[in-house]
Amino acid sequence: MTVLEASNVTKRFGGLVAVNDVSLTVNEGEVVGLIGPNGAGKTTFFNCLTGMETPTAGSVTFRGAPLRGRPDLILKAGVARTFQNIRLFPNMTAIENVIVGRHARTKAGVLSAVGRGPRYRREERENDTRAKELLAFVGLGHVRNELAKSLPYGDQRRLEIARALATDPGLLLLDEPTAGMNANETAAAIDLVRKIQGLGIAVVLIEHDMRFVFNLCDRVAVLVQGEKLLEGSPEQVQSDERVIAAYLGKPAEEQAPSAKTSRSKKETGE
């Protein structure tokens, strides 16, 4: 089943085209990597998927329904994300941070919350139980009452993932989940993403650690200068000369022309 379908997504900032005509399909339970040099448009593409930015052109659907509007509405639709720079509530405990993520799934109204009505109390108990389950799932059950700011960097990354999972997503977007991690923490991150995949949740991740990407992902898409250069299996991508050139800085005139460039030349007769 197709979970996400982004078609010809373009994002312009004035005269700057940050993302140009990028399409990507993600299936249920699939892990897809999004790689490319710095400034390739990867995070901007994520922002277009999650409502942080409005695409200039193109469309995005989630499970067949148009995906647009405010980030909170897209979150409620089933698309959650983490950020390149950790965005936890530092002076709240680990479990409190995860319970915040449950807000997208609570139904008790203001009056019930103020009066601490039956629905509010029931949801409080359910949210506490679910938060404990998720902290155990990511390996942080033993630090649930610790302040987020006191946790090691790798644990903070996992806590942010637990908070995203608390929203019950069908698609999880991870923006550089291993940034700043050591080898052991990166290995643990691989295991965690596989566990998330085992739940049937689709994952799209931006990552610069190629070993992490190629050992984990079912498919990999490469962005260069805002355009999708290539998409395929990890084996296809890591052996492609254009990808190697993009990362090693081979002059553009020496690179093989992209499919779009070749198509344009044929259309103009050049």
C-alpha positions as CSV (number, residue, x, y, z in Angstrom):
1,M,0.0,0.0,0.0
2,T,1.3,3.5,-0.9
3,V,1.6,5.6,2.2
4,L,3.1,8.8,0.7
5,E,3.1,10.1,-2.8
6,A,4.9,13.4,-3.5
7,S,4.5,14.4,-7.1
8,N,6.6,17.1,-8.8
9,V,7.2,19.0,-5.6
10,T,8.8,22.4,-6.2
11,K,9.7,25.1,-3.6
12,R,11.0,28.5,-4.6
13,F,12.2,31.3,-2.3
14,G,12.1,34.3,-4.5
15,G,14.6,33.5,-7.3
16,L,16.1,30.6,-5.5
17,V,14.7,27.1,-6.4
18,A,15.5,25.0,-3.3
19,V,13.5,21.9,-4.5
20,N,12.8,21.4,-8.2
21,D,10.2,18.9,-9.5
22,V,10.9,16.2,-7.0
23,S,8.7,13.1,-6.8
24,L,8.9,10.3,-4.2
25,T,6.7,7.3,-3.4
26,V,6.9,5.5,-0.1
27,N,5.1,2.2,0.7
28,E,3.8,0.9,4.0
29,G,6.6,-0.5,6.2
30,E,9.4,0.7,3.9
31,V,12.5,2.5,4.9
32,V,13.7,5.1,2.3
33,G,16.8,7.1,2.5
34,L,17.2,10.7,1.2
35,I,20.8,11.7,0.7
36,G,22.8,14.4,-1.1
37,P,25.4,17.0,-0.4
38,N,24.8,19.9,2.0
39,G,22.4,22.4,0.4
40,A,20.8,19.8,-1.9
41,G,17.2,20.6,-0.6
42,K,16.6,17.6,1.6
43,T,15.3,19.4,4.7
44,T,13.3,21.8,2.5
45,F,11.6,18.8,0.9
46,F,10.8,17.4,4.4
47,N,9.4,20.8,5.3
48,C,7.1,20.7,2.2
49,L,5.8,17.3,3.3
50,T,5.1,18.3,6.9
51,G,3.5,21.8,6.4
52,M,6.5,23.7,7.6
53,E,6.7,25.1,4.1
54,T,4.0,25.4,1.4
55,P,5.2,23.9,-1.9
56,T,5.2,26.4,-4.8
57,A,4.1,23.6,-7.1
58,G,3.3,19.9,-7.0
59,S,1.2,17.8,-4.7
60,V,1.6,15.5,-1.7
61,T,-0.9,12.7,-0.7
62,F,-0.9,10.5,2.4
63,R,-2.8,7.3,2.0
64,G,-4.6,8.8,-1.0
65,A,-5.7,12.0,0.7
66,P,-4.2,15.4,-0.1
67,L,-1.7,16.4,2.5
68,R,-1.6,20.1,3.0
69,G,-2.3,22.8,5.7
70,R,-0.8,23.5,9.1
71,P,1.8,21.2,10.6
72,D,-0.5,20.1,13.4
73,L,-3.2,19.0,10.9
74,I,-0.6,17.0,8.9
75,L,0.6,15.4,12.2
76,K,-3.0,14.4,13.0
77,A,-3.3,12.9,9.5
78,G,-0.4,10.5,10.5
79,V,2.9,12.1,9.4
80,A,5.4,12.7,12.2
81,R,9.0,14.0,12.1
82,T,12.1,14.7,14.1
83,F,14.5,17.6,13.4
84,Q,18.1,18.0,12.5
85,N,18.5,20.1,15.7
86,I,17.0,18.4,18.7
87,R,13.7,20.1,19.8
88,L,12.9,18.6,23.2
89,F,11.5,20.5,26.2
90,P,14.8,20.5,28.2
91,N,13.2,21.2,31.6
92,M,10.6,18.5,31.3
93,T,11.2,14.8,32.1
94,A,11.6,12.2,29.5
95,I,8.1,10.8,30.1
96,E,6.6,14.3,30.1
97,N,8.2,15.0,26.7
98,V,6.6,11.8,25.3
99,I,3.2,12.6,26.8
100,V,3.3,15.9,24.9
101,G,3.3,13.9,21.7
102,R,0.1,12.2,22.8
103,H,-1.7,15.6,22.6
104,A,-2.4,14.9,18.9
105,R,-4.5,11.9,19.8
106,T,-6.4,13.2,22.9
107,K,-10.1,14.1,22.6
108,A,-11.0,15.6,26.0
109,G,-12.1,19.2,25.7
110,V,-11.2,22.2,27.7
111,L,-14.2,21.9,30.1
112,S,-13.3,18.2,30.8
113,A,-9.6,19.2,31.4
114,V,-10.5,22.1,33.7
115,G,-13.0,20.0,35.7
116,R,-10.9,16.9,35.4
117,G,-13.8,14.9,34.1
118,P,-13.9,11.1,33.5
119,R,-12.7,11.3,29.9
120,Y,-9.8,13.6,30.9
121,R,-8.7,11.2,33.7
122,R,-9.0,8.2,31.5
123,E,-6.9,9.8,28.7
124,E,-4.3,10.8,31.3
125,R,-3.9,7.2,32.5
126,E,-3.8,5.9,28.9
127,N,-1.2,8.5,27.9
128,D,1.0,7.7,30.9
129,T,0.9,4.0,30.1
130,R,1.6,4.6,26.4
131,A,4.5,6.9,27.2
132,K,6.1,4.3,29.4
133,E,5.7,1.7,26.7
134,L,7.4,3.9,24.1
135,L,10.2,4.8,26.4
136,A,10.8,1.1,27.0
137,F,10.6,0.6,23.2
138,V,13.4,3.0,22.5
139,G,15.5,1.8,25.4
140,L,14.9,4.7,27.8
141,G,12.5,3.2,30.3
142,H,15.1,3.5,33.1
143,V,15.4,7.3,32.7
144,R,11.8,8.3,32.3
145,N,11.9,10.6,35.3
146,E,15.1,12.3,34.3
147,L,15.1,15.8,32.8
148,A,15.6,15.8,29.0
149,K,18.5,18.2,29.3
150,S,20.4,15.8,31.6
151,L,20.3,12.9,29.1
152,P,23.3,12.0,26.9
153,Y,23.1,13.2,23.3
154,G,22.2,9.9,21.9
155,D,19.4,9.3,24.4
156,Q,18.0,12.7,23.5
157,R,17.8,11.6,19.9
158,R,15.9,8.5,20.9
159,L,13.6,10.5,23.2
160,E,12.7,12.7,20.3
161,I,11.8,9.6,18.2
162,A,9.7,8.3,21.1
163,R,7.8,11.6,21.2
164,A,7.2,11.3,17.4
165,L,6.0,7.8,17.8
166,A,3.6,8.9,20.5
167,T,1.5,10.6,17.8
168,D,0.7,7.2,16.3
169,P,2.2,7.9,12.8
170,G,1.8,5.9,9.7
171,L,4.9,7.7,8.3
172,L,7.9,8.9,10.3
173,L,10.4,11.4,8.9
174,L,13.8,11.4,10.5
175,D,16.1,14.3,9.8
176,E,19.7,13.2,10.4
177,P,18.9,10.8,13.2
178,T,22.6,9.8,13.8
179,A,24.1,13.3,13.7
180,G,26.7,13.6,16.4
181,M,26.5,10.0,17.5
182,N,29.4,7.7,18.1
183,A,29.6,4.2,16.5
184,N,27.8,2.4,19.2
185,E,24.9,4.9,19.3
186,T,24.7,4.7,15.5
187,A,24.4,0.9,15.6
188,A,21.7,1.2,18.2
189,A,19.9,3.7,15.9
190,I,19.9,1.1,13.1
191,D,18.3,-1.4,15.4
192,L,15.7,1.1,16.5
193,V,14.7,2.0,13.0
194,R,14.3,-1.6,12.2
195,K,12.1,-2.1,15.2
196,I,10.0,0.8,14.0
197,Q,9.8,-0.7,10.6
198,G,8.6,-3.9,12.3
199,L,5.6,-2.1,13.6
200,G,4.5,-1.4,10.0
201,I,5.5,2.3,10.1
202,A,7.1,3.7,7.0
203,V,10.3,5.7,7.5
204,V,12.0,8.3,5.4
205,L,15.3,9.5,6.7
206,I,17.8,12.2,5.7
207,E,21.3,11.1,6.6
208,H,25.0,11.8,5.8
209,D,26.3,8.5,7.2
210,M,26.4,6.4,4.1
211,R,27.1,3.2,5.9
212,F,24.0,3.8,8.0
213,V,21.9,4.5,4.9
214,F,23.1,1.6,2.8
215,N,22.8,-1.0,5.6
216,L,19.3,0.0,6.5
217,C,17.3,1.4,3.6
218,D,15.1,-0.5,1.1
219,R,15.5,2.3,-1.4
220,V,17.6,5.5,-1.6
221,A,16.9,8.7,-3.4
222,V,19.7,11.2,-4.2
223,L,19.1,15.0,-4.3
224,V,21.6,17.3,-5.9
225,Q,21.0,21.0,-6.3
226,G,17.3,20.6,-5.5
227,E,16.7,17.9,-8.1
228,K,16.4,14.1,-7.8
229,L,19.5,12.7,-9.5
230,L,18.8,9.1,-8.9
231,E,16.6,6.6,-7.0
232,G,17.2,2.9,-6.6
233,S,18.4,0.1,-4.4
234,P,21.4,0.9,-2.1
235,E,23.6,-1.2,-4.4
236,Q,22.6,0.8,-7.5
237,V,23.0,4.1,-5.8
238,Q,26.4,3.6,-4.1
239,S,27.9,2.3,-7.4
240,D,26.5,5.1,-9.6
241,E,29.2,7.4,-10.9
242,R,27.0,10.5,-10.8
243,V,26.5,10.0,-7.1
244,I,30.2,9.5,-6.5
245,A,30.9,12.7,-8.5
246,A,28.3,14.7,-6.5
247,Y,29.9,13.8,-3.2
248,L,33.5,14.2,-4.4
249,G,32.9,17.5,-6.1
250,K,33.6,16.5,-9.7
251,P,33.0,19.5,-12.0
252,A,29.5,19.7,-13.3
253,E,30.6,19.7,-17.0
254,E,32.3,16.4,-16.5
255,Q,29.2,14.7,-14.9
256,A,26.9,12.7,-17.0
257,P,23.8,14.8,-18.0
258,S,20.7,14.2,-15.9
259,A,17.6,12.6,-17.4
260,K,15.9,16.0,-17.3
261,T,18.7,17.7,-19.1
262,S,18.9,15.0,-21.8
263,R,15.1,15.3,-22.3
264,S,15.3,19.1,-22.6
265,K,18.0,18.8,-25.3
266,K,16.0,16.3,-27.3
267,E,13.0,18.6,-27.1
268,T,14.9,21.7,-28.3
269,G,16.9,19.8,-30.9
270,E,20.3,20.6,-29.3
